[in-house]
Amino acid sequence: MPFLKKITVQDFRNIAFQELSFSENVNCISGNNGEGKTNLMDAIWYLSMTKSAFSPSDRFSFRHGTSAFAVSGLYAMEHGGGAPLVRFSVQADASGDKKVRRDDKVYKKISEHIGVLPIVMVSPSDGALVSESGDERRRFVNSVLSQMDPEYLSAVQQYNRLLFQRNRLLKDGVRDEGLLSVFDERMEEYSRTVHRSRAAFVEDLVPVVADYYAALSGGREEVSVAYRSDLASGIPLIDVLKASREKDFALRYTTEGIQRDDFVFRMNGFPIRRCGSQGQQKSFLVSLKFAQYEIMKRRYGFPPMLLLDDVFDKLDMGRISNLLEMVAGSDFGQIFITDCNKVRMAGIVDSLTSDRAYFEVAGGEFRRI
């Protein structure tokens, strides 16, 4: 079970240089908005996922005026004494070069690192899972399954690579039926793996989300998650693509396939985007992420790291109390919590555990208190 003992951050977002040591249980970071709380969370996330939780491009991760950044973490790979300490580091520069190391050894493929340090984050940006397009929901599911299943990660990467090439051919207006058939055949192979994994994940997810939401909300509403896919009817992708060939030529992109998959969130049978209040949507999203945490814990056999970034925002005290009872009553691992209200956070955390560390941040500089 990995525990982050120490992190070193250089020129990452608004953090010039920081070295911080953490509790293996609960770590609390307080400070005003814009001071760097979320940036530290993102640095921890980066060590697990080799990319930002909030931006698809590294160029937004460089501190202003710099052209490179580095994040390094020293991890105890099992709880208790005698476990090996392993250092993971990520270095990136403006040229697009990125190196991920385990101790001093560079990974041949960055994707080999995904899943080594399992992690879950709950943050205000999760609202996009409800309010934005299916791209956000697919990105969420991909981040979960990629950590747990290397075969899934490889299948998604290969499918997307072929999809890019297929779309480029269509955009150029090249009507090469033979080449398109080759793309279709190879995409079919990867689509089966992706579709099967997504369907199984949603099947596992639904009852866990419902249980967490009931505990968090007091059982006032019922929530559900449904998987929507062009492959749901059981027709192979190769036949789906063949049937949509003329439409693809007309629109000059691939109009069918798993890149259009979506995940529908409902409350009492209606889309939560339309019928849920801000508090209800926030409660659902927290329940969704806690369900992710539970499923990952079952798969790994130990709990992932949990990042709770401004998680108390938009939740009333009753829901906050229910949330904290879930945290205190379950087998959770290392937790990082941010909040603008230091007094509120301390009052909550002190009632849960004596094994905790407190930090304050201002202008990207952190101090332990």
Salt bridges, closest charged atoms under 4 A:
ASP11 OD1 - ARG63 NE 2.82
GLU19 OE1 - LYS6 NZ 3.88
GLU24 OE1 - HIS79 ND1 3.07
ASP42 OD2 - ARG13 NE 3.01
ASP58 OD2 - LYS98 NZ 3.07
ASP97 OD2 - LYS99 NZ 2.89
ASP126 OD1 - LYS289 NZ 2.87
ASP135 OD1 - ARG138 NH2 2.14
GLU136 OE2 - ARG139 NH1 3.09
GLU177 OE2 - ARG175 NE 3.71
GLU177 OE1 - ARG245 NH1 2.49
ASP184 OD1 - ARG166 NE 2.75
ASP184 OD2 - ARG245 NH2 2.59
GLU188 OE2 - ARG192 NH1 2.91
ASP230 OD2 - ARG260 NE 2.75
GLU246 OE2 - ARG175 NH2 2.43
ASP248 OD2 - ARG166 NH1 3.08
GLU256 OE2 - LYS247 NZ 3.23
GLU256 OE1 - ARG260 NH2 3.74
ASP261 OD2 - ARG198 NH1 2.83
ASP262 OD1 - ARG137 NE 2.63
GLU294 OE1 - LYS297 NZ 3.58
GLU294 OE2 - ARG298 NE 3.67
ASP313 OD2 - LYS314 NZ 3.21
ASP316 OD2 - ARG319 NE 3.55
ASP339 OD1 - ARG344 NH2 2.81
ASP350 OD1 - ARG356 NE 2.86
GLU360 OE2 - LYS342 NZ 2.50
GLU360 OE1 - ARG367 NH2 2.87
